[in-house]
Amino acid sequence: MVTKRRVIGTCASVTFVLGLAGCQQGRALTQHKLVVTGNEHSVPLYSDEQTFMKVSRMEQQGGVEGMAGNVTKGLKAKTIDDQTPVTVVSSDNNGSVVEITEGPMKGQTGFVATQNLD
């Protein structure tokens, strides 16, 4: 009886691990592209989500604070060309951590806003 339970438990564990491995492979193969919005010509790639949130809040303030947000964006974010292929590493409601898969910045990772990911 104990042996039967062990066999069933082992089979269930192996099935779970294989299924999980399949999910990880499928996610890594899904390609996305960065897309510009509005009158932008490139997509800002931030080092992390906290930097993105800070700059976004500053830009929304308007006035001097908004101008400071635009300057900070230029200093803190790298500009990436439209339609650059990326792989999503993780995501949430604000955006995604992506890895660039082609071009001169291949391998670079960073955070992009939700509206900049296709």
Helices and strands as residue ranges (DSSP letters): H 2-29, E 32-33, E 42-45, H 49-61, H 63-76, E 78-81, E 85-91, E 95-100, E 109-113, G 114-116
